[in-house]
Amino acid sequence: MGNSKSGAVSKEILEDLKLNTKFSETEIVQWYENFKRQCPTGRISKEEFQTIYSKFFPESDAQTYAQHVFRSFDTNDDGTLDFKEYIIALHMTSTGKTTRKLEWAFSLFDVDKNGYITKAEVKEICSSIFKLIPKDELADLPDDENTAEKRADKLWKFFDKGDDARVAEGEFIQGVLDNEEALRLIQYQPSK
């Protein structure tokens, strides 16, 4: 009874999201209603997430990158995103502070979730980022980053590590914060 309706976001989740994001109660409630309409089960599968994510990059192959993004946000490793994970993801990628975004970026690059990034993982993520770049934009890339391999090599050099070394989260964040070029290389910003 009371004044809670069965389709509403719980008070606990609402309070937690208000504390941990910059979103207002009204925004969170609106997103929850939309989320429930799109995902009546209250969960988004990896496949559904890939479909939604691909709509942001209609001229690109976003599937591989979307899988990595999904993995980084599926914090409980259950193969789905619930509303809370979804909103945290939205916050981190859109309005979060630079350091928080870099913490997320680290989790994106840490493919095996062992707490370190290797050059192989950097190459894997750079390859998936590269697939986001529309073919007509590839020709405009600088010579030292016009392939996924070159981009990964260029990024790895910012960490001043050997090819077989690994980078911890703090080193990754500091390395990217210390160099705008590295920040640009860990993401894809559409030119349009």
N, C-alpha and C positions, 0 to 999 in steps of 0.2 A: 504494500500500500504506500503511504507517504506520497511524496511528489516526484519520485523517480519513475521514469517510464522505461520499459524493457529495452528500447533501442538506444538509450542514451549512454554516453561515455561515462564510465564510473568516476566517482569523485576522486578516488585515489590516483587514477591515471591522469585525470584532468589537473589535479594539483601538482603532480610530478612533472607533467609537461609544461605547466606554467612556470615552474621553478627552473627547469632545465633548458627551456627554449625562450626565444623572444616573442613567441606567439601569444596573442590574447586569448582569453577564455572563449570569446565569440568565434575567433578564427579556428580554434581547436574543435569546437562543437560543430562548426560548418564543415570542416575537413572530415570529422568523424561521420557525419550524416552522408557525405559524398562517398567516403570509404565504404560504409555499410551498403550503399546502393550498388557500388561497383563490385564489392566483395562481400556478398551476404554471409559467407562462412566466417567473416572476421579475419581472414588470412589471405595473403597473396602468395601464390606459388611462384617458383622461379620462372616458369613459362609465362605466367600472367605479367610478371614484372618485366620480362624481356619485351613482351608485346607493348606494354605501356612505354617503356624506355625508348624503344625503337621509333615511336611516334615523334620523339624530340629530334631525331636524326633521320628524316625521311630519305635523304639522298646518300645514306651511308649504311655500312654493315655494323650495327650497334650490338649484335647478339653477344659476342665474346666479352666486350666491355661490360655489358649489362650483367652477365654472369658474375664477373668479378665484383661489380658494385653490389649485387645482391648478396654475395658471400660476405662482403665486408659489413653489411648491415644486419645479417641474420645472426645476431649476437648469441642466441641460444642454440645455434646449429640444428634447428629442427626442420630446415628445408622450406620454411615459410616466413613471411614477415607479418607480424601482427600490427595493429594500429600504432602502438607505442614505438616499435622499431621503425615503422614507416615515417612517423612524424619526426623522430630523431634524425632519420636520414634526410628528410626534407630540410630540416633546420641546419644540419651540418653542411649540406651542399649549397644552401642558398643564403642564409643569413648568419651563420656561425662566425665566430672570431677566427682570424687566420690560424692561430695555434690549434684550435679545435679542428679546423678543416685539415690541417696538416696531420693531426693525429688520425683522422679518418683516412687521409691519403696514405699514411703509413700502413694502416690495416688493409687498404686496397692492394698495395704493393707486396705485402707479406702474404703471398699466395698460400704457403703451407702453414700459416698461423703459428710459427715457432718463435716469434718475437724479434726476428731479424730479417733484413732484406739482402738478397744476393743479387749479383749482376744478372743471373739467369731470370730471376723474378722481375727485375727491371725490364729486361728484354721482353718478357711475356706481356707485361702490362703496356709497354710502349707499342707492341704489336697490336694489341686490342685498341689502344688509343688511335693508332694509325688508321685502323679500319673505319673510324668515325669521320675521318677527313674526306670530304667529297673529292672525286677525281680531279675536278677543275681547279681545286686549291692546291693539289700536290705539286704542280709545276712552280708555284710561287714560294715554296719552302727553300730555305738556304741550303747550299750544297752539303753542309755538315750535319743536316738533319732531314734530308729528303727520303730517307728510308727508316723503317722502325729500328733497324740495327744501329744506324748512325745516331739516331736520336737517343737510344739507350746508352751508347758509348759516351755521347756528349754529357748526358745526365750523370752517369756513373763517375765521370772525371771530377765533378763538383764535390764528391765525397772523399776524394784523395785516397782511394783504396785500390789495392790490387784486384785483379780479376777474380781471384778465389776468396777474397775477403767478404765480410758481411757487415752490414750497417745496422746499428741499434736505433730504436725510435728517436731518442734524443739527438743522436748524430744526424739522422734524416731531417728532423725538424729544423735544427740549427743550420744544416747545409742549405736547405731550401730558403730559410729566412735570410741567410747571408747573401743570397744571390737571386736577383729577380729573374735571370735567365733560367735558373733551375725551376723556379715556380712556374714559369711559362711551359717548360718541357713536361711537367707532370700532369698536364691537363690539355684538353682541346677546347678552344674557344671559337665557335663558329664566326666566320668573318662577316656574315650577314646580320 
